[in-house]
Amino acid sequence: RKVKELEYYELLGVESNATPGQIKKAYYLKARKLHPDKNPDDPNANEKFQAVGAAYQVLSDTGLREKYDRLGKEGVDDAPLMDSAAFYMMIFGSEKFDAYVGQLKFATMMLLGEEMEGDGSEDFVESIVSSSTNLHLKYIQGKREVSCAQELAKKLDLYVEEVNASDDAKYEEFKKFIEAEAQELTAQAVGGTLLSVIGYVYVEQAKKQLGFKHSVGAGIGLVELRRKGHTIANNFRLVKSSIHGMRHASKEMEAENKEKEKDKACDGEGKEKGNVLKEDEKKKKEEREMESFLVMVDAIWNYSVLDVESTLRHVCQKVLFDNSVSVEARAKRAEGLYVMGKIFKEKGKSAKEGLSAFKDQFRAQINAQTPQETQSADEEASAAPKEN
């Protein structure tokens, strides 16, 4: 199909008539290849990575893609776009986290060309439910859990083999090793928030395994009750963010239709069809687009939390019930897991704190562009010929 510009399509290596699934898969492959972490010797790596991220964010949004096809980059200049590193981390995780959580299910679906979202959040939820029954995804998920279990066992076996009750130095050495890992992981975009999720599950599973050795509450099964309540709350947050997304999409569509009607009803006073909206209307439009984007961020994060927590519970079970090691070794693994979880929780950030900081940073980036845009508009207006 004909479009005004092909730049964004060429950045992703797809045709202008590419399906949403093809665009997702192309972005995943390109972003992994161009990620700055994989290209430390390329001074332009970050610039290339950011460009691919911007292209995907535009082409993956139905409304922005329509504007880009019709008007080119000028038509989407005011669209709120997330920093590509944070966007990539939110969807795919990070290679530095791979040993702990593996490839996020969201990323797997994109790689397989799954249609993760349609025109609204309802399709997003439906795709999650239907995809969970896909045998291919189950096979990949199984491999992911085994790989993470092997990596976790290696770290915990350092505790099993080196740490004993009479050697405080070895215990402190293990703690310092885990603290250094945590410090590196929190340096990633939204890394502190993901680290806290990992820490939560580690502590939960360690308490459950240690039982009365940890506390009376853990021994009588309170940990499992809390886990069920925690999971129900997470599911509720996902559904809530999805419903919020559907309502917001409906309001956005209604507002777009009203703006189109205003364009058609030009009063003939020199305004041409398709002129830039008045400044106050433009500002409202930008605020709606920003809110739509942040609603999407909430939905992606809530889904990723469910994915990571579910995966890690299976991983911990594999490690803590590993019959290839002795009962004593399994008990020490649980102790080491508790130590790791406590450190990760202390070094990490709560979801509320992490996402709020991320959203504030995103809003600041967008607002920082506004004065420049306003100045440019004023300069164009002053340069335009005036009627006598």
Secondary structure, DSSP 8 states (H G I E B T S, - for coil): ---S--HHHHHHT--TT--HHHHHHHHHHHHHHH-GGG-TT-TTHHHHHHHHHHHHHHHTSHHHHHHHHHHGGGGGTTS----HHHHHHHHH--GGGHHHH-S-HHHHHHHTT-----SSHHHHHHHHHHHTT-HHHHHHHHHHHHHHHHHHHHHHHHHHHH--TT-HHHHHHHHHHHHHHHHHHHTSTTHHHHHHHHHHHHHHHHHHHHGGGT-HHHHTTHHHHHHHHHHHHHHHHHHHHHHHHHHHHHHHHHHHHHHHHHHHT--SSS--TT----HHHHHHHHHHHHHHHHHHHHHHHHHHHHHHHHHHHHHHHHHHT-TTS-HHHHHHHHHHHHHHHHHHHHHS--HHHHHHHHHHHHHHHHHHHHHHHHHHHHHHHHHS----
